[in-house]
Amino acid sequence: MMKKAALWMVLLFLTIGFGTINRDYVRNQLILAEEEDQYNITMKQDLLCLMMAYPGYITGIEAENDKDIFIVMRSGRRILYDDKREKNFQEKLINPDLQDMLEQIYPLQDIQSLMAPNLDPGRIRVYPFLHEIYGNSKTQVEGNLTNVKAGSQYLLFNEQNGAAEALDLVIDELVPMAGNNPRIYSFVFPMSGTFNYRNIAGTGQLSPHAFGTAIDLARNNKDYWKWTTREEGEKRLAVYPREIVEIFEKNRFIWGGKWAHFDILHFEYRPELILKSRYFSKKVKPDQHWYEGLASLDDTTRSYIQMIESALD
């Protein structure tokens, strides 16, 4: 199927040759068509990242009225991809959809200063989706927790979707490193905690700690945007060992130090954001497939791509 932008490009060439319709109108339509094509590419990439990051949890993609796109969870619950509402940053935090959650690209490269205002990749969370993965209540979440040993500490973490396994891989590498390096040790121990069924301070929304999918390392009063000034946060960011960050990101955790509303001691298991950053941080060229960024295609990924294209093309 030819993309809309390509169709309008053909029409623009015809208008240049024959002058049949207003050229400015065609150019405007071309811009709109290019934006729509890019939107559709990004939507497919987002859906693919979710399916790769949470294998087995998404069983279908449904298009309703040729406009509303839903993912179908294995429970049968449908979750809307994009509500098409114009929202400011605060509204996205309070009432997000999947498109809002995946909109900001998490930077896998190192950063030398705090992120620009309201650039917080990962702070926007779609709670119906998280409930489907990690537990729909405190009791359900607690039933999904397991212990991960970290030195002399035991950390409760959610074993669904490989979260506890990912933390275990982090700990296997992090603890020996900290043991051999007193400077790194001081940033890691004593760890401040993992599971805690509570709301984010000042909000009515659950913390990722309530799902057992986040860990706070050793606390410093310069770590959190509500505890200190931005200037002091910059100083803390500058000295934070990047070896710690690299180990977590390698295992699909994001770092709260890469938020404008910084939370430097905080790491959160968000495989969908790491996958999108790794594979789809660059714009697809016109002659490329929308999934071009993938390093390889196994049979499972091909089945995801086929499911997406069957529903949306």
N, C-alpha and C positions, 0 to 999 in steps of 0.2 A: 504494500500500500504506500503510495507516494505521500510524503509529509505535506502538511498544509503550506509550509513556507516554500517548498519546492513548487507547488502548484501556483502560488502567487508570484513566484519569480518568473515562471513561464509567461504568465499574463503580463507582467511588467515589460518583458522583452517585446511582447506583441504590441503593447501600447506605444512603445518607442518606435516601432516600425510602422504602425498604422494609425496611431493617435485615436484609437477607438473610444477610450474612456479616460477620465481624469487620472493623470499620472500620480499626483499627490495622494489621491485616494488609494490607488493600488499600492504605493509605497507604505502608507499607513497600515493597510491590510497585511502587507508583507511583514512589517514589524510585529504586529499582533500575532500573526501565524508563527513566526519564529519563537515568540515568547510561549505560545501554546505548545509548540513542539518541544521546547526545552522543559516546560512544566511536565509534560508526559514522560520524557526521558528520566527526569529526576524522580517522578513518582514510581516508575518501574524499578529504578535503582534502590529507592527506599524500601519498596516491598521485598525486593530480592535480599537486601541486607537483613531485614527482619526474619525472613525465612531461613537464611543461612545462620543467623545468630541464635535462633530459637527453633532448631530442627524438631519437627514433629508436633509443634504446638499450633501451627497455622496450617489448616487443611484445605483452604480454598480462598479464592479472590472472587468477589461478586461486584458487578456493575449494576447500579439501579438507576433507571430512567436516563441512561447514557450520561450520567453526571456524578452521582454519588458512588464512591468506590469503598468497599468494605473488605477487611480481612475476616475470614471465618476461623475461629479458634476451634480446637478439637472438642470443646464442650458444646459447640454449636453457637456460642455467642459471636455476634458480629460487632466489629469495631470500625468506626468510620475513619478513613484516611484523612480527608480534608473537609472541614465544615464550610469552607469558602467564605468565612467571615473575616473582615478586616479587624485585626486585634493589635493593641500595643503590647509591649513586652510583659507588663504586669498581667494583662488579660490572658496572654499565652501561658503564663505560669499557673494561673488559677483554673483556666478552662481550656486545656490544650487538646489538639488532635494529633494524630501520628505525624502529619506533615510538620506541625510546629515542633514536635519532639526531635525530628531529624533535620530540621532546617539549617541549624548552625553546624558547620563542619568543625569537629574537634581537631586541633592542631597536633599532629604526631611529632612535628619538629619541635625543637626546644624554643622556649620564649625567654626573652631577656628582661621583659617588664610585664606588669599586669595587663590583662586584656582590656580592650576598649570598653566603655560603659555599655552594660547590658549584653555584652558578648559572653555568654555563659553556656557553652555547649555541654549539655548533660543535666542542667538544672531543671529543664522542662521534662516532665514525666507524665505519661498517660497511665493513670492509675488502674483503669479497667484492664489494661494490658498486663501490667505488673501483677495484678491480682490473679489473672489467669495462669501466670507462670509460677509465682512463688507462694501463693496462698491468699484466700479471699477473706481471711479473718486472722486474729491473733492465734487462735487455736490451730488453724490450718498451717500458718507459717511455722509455729513452734513444732508441729509434726514433721516439718520438712528440714529442720535444723540438724546439723551434725557438728561434732567437735573437730577442729583443726588445731593441731599442736604447733605452738610457736615458742620455741625455747622452753621456759618453765610455765608458759601460759597456755590455756586452752581457749580457743576462740569459737563461739557458736556462729555457724554460717549456713546459708541455705544450700542444700545439696541438689536442688532442682536446676536443670539446664547447665550442669557442670560448674556452678558458681563455687561451691566448696572445693572442688577439684582444682579449679583455677587458682584459688587462694593457696591451696596446698603447694602448688608449683611455685608460687611467689615465695612462700615461706621457706621452701627447700633451698632457694637461692639467696634469699635476703638474710636469713638468720646467720649462716656462716660468714657472709660478707660483713655483717655488723659485728660479729664476734672477732673478726680480724682487723677491724677498723674502728677505733674508739669514737672518731668523729661521726661516722655513720650510725654507730650504736646509739648515740645521744639523740638522733632524730627518729629512731625506731622504737626504743624502749624507754619507759614502760608504755606499751600500747594502750590507747585510751578506750578501745572497745569495738565491738561489732554489733551484734543483735541488741536492739533496744526498741521495744514497741512504743513509739512516741511520735508526736507530731514535730514538724520543723518549727523551731522557736518563732513565735509571732504569727503562725499560720494555722489553718485547720487541715493542713495536708500532712500525710504520713511522711516521715523521714525514710530514706532508703535503708536506714538502720532497722526500721520496723519490718522490713522484708528479709533482713539478714543478708544483704548484698553489698554492704559497705563496711569499711574498716577505717578507723582513725588511729594514726600512729601517735608517737609521743607528742604531747601538747605543749605549745608555746603561746603566750598571750598575743603574739603578733601573727598568729596563723589565720584568724577568722575576721572577716570584714566588719562584723559587729563588735569585735573586741578591741579594735585598734584603728589607726588611721591608714589611709591608702599609702602614705609615705612609709610608714613602718612596715606595712605589708610588702612593699617593694623591696625593702632591705631584707626581709625574711626570705622572699622569693629568690633573691640573688645568691644566698648562701645555701639554699636547700640542695642536698646531694642529688644530682640528676641520675646517678646510678639507681637510686630507689625508684624514681619515676619510670625509668626504662624497663626495669623488671616488671612493674605493674602493667604498663602499657603492652608489653610483649604478651601478657596473659589476659588481655582484653579488659583491663581496668582503666578508667579515666581518672585524672588527677584534678582535685578541686583547686589546685594552684593555677590552672588554666581557665579560671573564671574571673570575670570582672568583680563579681561578688566572691572574692577569694576565700577558699577553705583549704589551706595548704596542708593540713594534716590528714586530709580526707581522700580516700580512694574508693571508687565505686565500680562494681562489675557491670559494664555496659557494652557487651560485645557488638551490638548493632552500630554503635557510634565508631568503634575502632575499625570495624569492617568498612563502613562508608568512607572513613578517612583514608584507609589503606588502598581502596580500589576505585573510589569515585570522587576524589577531591578535585579532579580536573575535568574540564568540559569536553564532552564527546565531539569529535569532528564529524562533519556532515556525512562522510563516507564510511563511518564506523558504526558497528552495532552499539546499542545503548548499554550493553554489558561489557564493552570493550576493555575496561580497566582490570577485569579479573585475570589473575595470573594463569589459571588453568580452569578447565571445565570437567568436573567428574559427572557421573550419571545423575547423582542427586541434584546437583546444581542445574544441570540441563532440564531436569523435570520441573524445578522451580521456574526456570525461564519459560518453559512451555506453558505452565499454568498461568503465569502472568500474561503472556502474549495471547493465549486463548481467551482470557477474560477481557483484555483491554484493546486488542487490535481489531 
